[in-house]
Amino acid sequence: MRAHAQEKATFAFDKLYKYIKMDHYSLVCAMHFGNTSSGIAYSLKREYCDDPMRITVPDWNAPSSVQISYKTPTTILLDSERKFVAFGYEAESKYAEFAEDEEHDEYFLCRRFKMLLNNTMRREEHGLQMTAKIADITEKKEMLAIDIFSLSIKYFRDLMVYTVDKKGIGVKTTDIRWVLTVPAMWSDPAKQFMTEAAERAGIPRANLVLALESEAASIYCSRLLVTSTELDETDDIFGDGKKYLIIAAKGEVVVFTVHEVTKDHHLKELAKASSGDCGGTCVDNDYKNTLTEILGEDFLEEFRLKYTGEYIELFQDFEMKKRTPLSENQTMITMRIPGMLSGFYEERKNQKLKEAFKNSTYNKSTRFEGDKVRITPALMKCFFASACVGIVDHVRDLLLEKLKHHKIDTIIMVGGFSESPILQAHIRSEFPDHRVVVPKEARLAVLRGAVLFGHNPSIISERMAKGSHGIASF
């Protein structure tokens, strides 16, 4: 069955070979701006024809606590004249250095700006406007959202052009097809906003393709043909007529999409994409709320503004622990606390940080030791509770109610939050009759899928039309 699926997939791509050779581009570069992290990936047309999954995802110079990272924080740093300084880990590191020397006031640091844009869109009565603004980390300065995005896109564009030149790839900039991912839930004005931002960044509209994030993830998974360690040898998830639910669990929002594999191995959307505010930031917020109860809201806010670099670091280790499996006999989870936090707390509160944990309502599930906070696995699972409930309720509504006539038996989890063992275990527990598949490096599914889409935009054969109960073909 698996060999048969591989054979069908190869045949489908062979049929496209003539079309690909005649298409005037030499390289596809995809850019993905996530709520919390972003990245690029690329592949040459000639390599795609030989092996579609030969996709390069550059790694980033991440802090030692993060280890190897194929994505970088969605953070941009600008100077007093709002000119570009740095992006990602480098932006956060530079701002922390400026803050230590008390030279950061003139700079503009914007973190998780896509999430801020999502929130702005919800407030806009008629969709996203070109005049929409986003605040910096201090919430005292604002800047046009389109300028922030165009500068970020230009950074990725320039990075790709530099990479092509440095590696001697031999591709002209005019022969690069750029793919920009957007959430499936975004309106047409929001997509137009991203197109305009890309053009301002120096990407001609003729060289630009927009890819829906959920579709890109589905394309990647359908090509991956997951290994036998994840599925039984006789399983054929992506065979003709197969239907599956994609859970794209990322930062703030989780997007749910249902696809069916057509006879020519393209993908058909069975239901309009839906979403819920139950992503990984729900877990972050519950962790932050716990720290706020222990340390005090005023103190934590003062620490955020005065020691921004350390404040960011406070949550970096927690982000890693979210993706770390809990051992069966594990009694505590250890997370490092920035050195400045303890001294600053004692200075402001005239009390040792250890006492604050001991005197809190969480004294049985947390404790402070040296430069580390230790919490029980039970408390860690509590941080996931609201997110897990939100996702499960949404999946149950889709599979057991709205789409029950489709008899979908497979759930595929992608996105960085999907790499959390706690979330995976919860989904498997709640849906024991469904096959739950999590591809390796699920956080890169959208990025790699966007590259595949750039080579073959026609792979999505049918989408649900907005404002209609029919199906729109293109």
Secondary structure, DSSP 8 states (H G I E B T S, - for coil): -HHHHHHHHHHHHHHHHHHHHHSS-SEEEEEEE-SSEEEEEEEEHHHHHH-TT--B---B---TTT-SBSSEESEEEE-TT--EEEETHHHHHHHHHHHHTT--TT-EEEESHHHHHHHHHHH-TTS--TT-EEE-TTSS-EEEHHHHHHHHHHHHHHHHHHHHHHTT----GGGEEEEEEE-TT--HHHHHHHHHHHHHTT--GGGEEEEEHHHHHHHHHHHH---TTTS-TT--TTSTT-EEEEEEE-SS-EEEEEEEE-TTS-EEEEEEEEEES-SHHHHHHHHHHHHHHHH-HHHHHHHHHHSHHHHHHHHHHHHHHHTS---TT---EEEE--HHHHHHHHHHHSS-HHHHHHTSTTTTTEEEETTEEEE-HHHHHHHHHHHHHHHHHHHHHIIIIITGGG---EEEEESGGGG-HHHHHHHHHH-TTSEEE--TTGGGHHHHHHHHHHH-GGGEEEEE-TT-SSEEE-
